[in-house]
Amino acid sequence: MSEISNSDFDFVRDLVYKESAIAIDPDMKYLVESRLTSLTRKTDYKSLDELLRALRSGRDGALGARVVDAMTTNETSFFRDSHPFDTLCKDVLPAIAKSHSGTINIWCAACSTGQEPYTIAMAIHEQCPELASRIAITGTDISAEVVAKASAGRYNRLEVNRGLPMQLLTKYFVQQGLSWEVSSKLRDMVSFEQLNLIRDWRGLPDMDVIFLRNVLIYFDPDVKTRILQKSCTVLKPGGCLFLGLSETTLNLNTDYQRVTTDRSHYYKIA
Ligand SMILES: C[S@@+](CC[C@H](N)C(=O)[O-])C[C@H]1O[C@@H](n2cnc3c(N)ncnc32)[C@H](O)[C@@H]1O
């Protein structure tokens, strides 16, 4: 792996922060080097140095977005942390279903390769199937690459082995050679689009539930505050927000009230 100069490192950090708000720590040069070396292999650039020169010159219009994309961490799995999905189906959705009779909109912001929105769809089919026909799940992510994979809904053995019980795999997926594809039953409930959380959210319907899990951790407190504030404006009255296990609204937002259940917790506008 070739080494990048401090000046190139700072250039990439600034670009990634400006375009995505992802804050790369000053001691993470090795990560930038390894991610951009992998990206170089997927392009026609002959070396990391050549890629960096093209990036700095601005002559390759698409390269900036690819660099940002390469710096996202897309770690996810089916039924990640499991309890939020039970709370959603046992506590949150039944109350929302009683409060209005229309479509129940669920937004999975920063959904990576789609395991989270498909998990929500499976949990609903398993735990509150009477609501399935009223549910519309929108999965979004900044990365074009992961949104394409999520839309394809095709997973390899390693991916389905992470968190997905065998009986749900055979019930909701169809085997295609070495891959497993989500069945139309799930696919019909979920749609995907590219969306950058620090840019415009126009075009999204008002939401009953937002899953904003394991993404605020990449942002500094100002950005977290702005995103949490904006999320309140997208939620319908009575709507709920789920964050990741290590994430909180504490010291960032006072509009949300934490609701603790016997399984997990979520946030409601106070
Ligand atoms: C660690 S994954 C979390 C996936 C899923 N929510 C989960 O909990 O398993 C974080 C995701 O956030 C996305 N992301 C990072 N910055 C973003 C931004 N500014 N706007 C939208 N998505 C972003 C990344 O592309 C990545 O797929």
Ligand as a Chemical Component Dictionary entry (heavy atoms), coordinates in Angstrom:
data_LIG
# 
_chem_comp.id                   LIG 
_chem_comp.type                 NON-POLYMER 
_chem_comp.pdbx_formal_charge   0 
_chem_comp.three_letter_code    LIG 
# 
loop_
_chem_comp_atom.comp_id 
_chem_comp_atom.atom_id 
_chem_comp_atom.alt_atom_id 
_chem_comp_atom.type_symbol 
_chem_comp_atom.charge 
_chem_comp_atom.model_Cartn_x 
_chem_comp_atom.model_Cartn_y 
_chem_comp_atom.model_Cartn_z 
_chem_comp_atom.pdbx_ordinal 
LIG C1  C1  C 0  -22.552 1.703  9.802  1  
LIG S1  S1  S 1  -23.708 1.927  8.500  2  
LIG C2  C2  C 0  -25.232 1.722  9.368  3  
LIG C3  C3  C 0  -26.213 0.902  8.591  4  
LIG C4  C4  C 0  -27.517 0.584  9.323  5  
LIG N1  N1  N 0  -28.228 1.780  9.668  6  
LIG C5  C5  C 0  -27.267 -0.258 10.546 7  
LIG O1  O1  O 0  -27.405 0.249  11.667 8  
LIG O2  O2  O -1 -26.921 -1.429 10.418 9  
LIG C6  C6  C 0  -23.618 3.702  8.274  10 
LIG C7  C7  C 0  -24.156 4.168  6.936  11 
LIG O3  O3  O 0  -24.271 5.601  6.969  12 
LIG C8  C8  C 0  -24.052 6.091  5.668  13 
LIG N2  N2  N 0  -23.741 7.524  5.723  14 
LIG C9  C9  C 0  -22.611 8.128  6.173  15 
LIG N3  N3  N 0  -22.703 9.453  6.030  16 
LIG C10 C10 C 0  -23.916 9.717  5.489  17 
LIG C11 C11 C 0  -24.587 10.912 5.091  18 
LIG N4  N4  N 0  -24.029 12.115 5.208  19 
LIG N5  N5  N 0  -25.841 10.797 4.577  20 
LIG C12 C12 C 0  -26.421 9.577  4.438  21 
LIG N6  N6  N 0  -25.830 8.417  4.771  22 
LIG C13 C13 C 0  -24.592 8.495  5.297  23 
LIG C14 C14 C 0  -22.906 5.224  5.154  24 
LIG O4  O4  O 0  -22.833 5.212  3.743  25 
LIG C15 C15 C 0  -23.248 3.859  5.760  26 
LIG O5  O5  O 0  -23.901 3.021  4.833  27 
# 
loop_
_chem_comp_bond.comp_id 
_chem_comp_bond.atom_id_1 
_chem_comp_bond.atom_id_2 
_chem_comp_bond.value_order 
_chem_comp_bond.pdbx_ordinal 
LIG C1  S1  SING 1  
LIG S1  C2  SING 2  
LIG S1  C6  SING 3  
LIG C2  C3  SING 4  
LIG C3  C4  SING 5  
LIG C4  N1  SING 6  
LIG C4  C5  SING 7  
LIG C5  O1  DOUB 8  
LIG C5  O2  SING 9  
LIG C6  C7  SING 10 
LIG C7  O3  SING 11 
LIG C7  C15 SING 12 
LIG O3  C8  SING 13 
LIG C8  N2  SING 14 
LIG C8  C14 SING 15 
LIG N2  C9  SING 16 
LIG N2  C13 SING 17 
LIG C9  N3  DOUB 18 
LIG N3  C10 SING 19 
LIG C10 C11 SING 20 
LIG C10 C13 DOUB 21 
LIG C11 N4  SING 22 
LIG C11 N5  DOUB 23 
LIG N5  C12 SING 24 
LIG C12 N6  DOUB 25 
LIG N6  C13 SING 26 
LIG C14 O4  SING 27 
LIG C14 C15 SING 28 
LIG C15 O5  SING 29 
# 
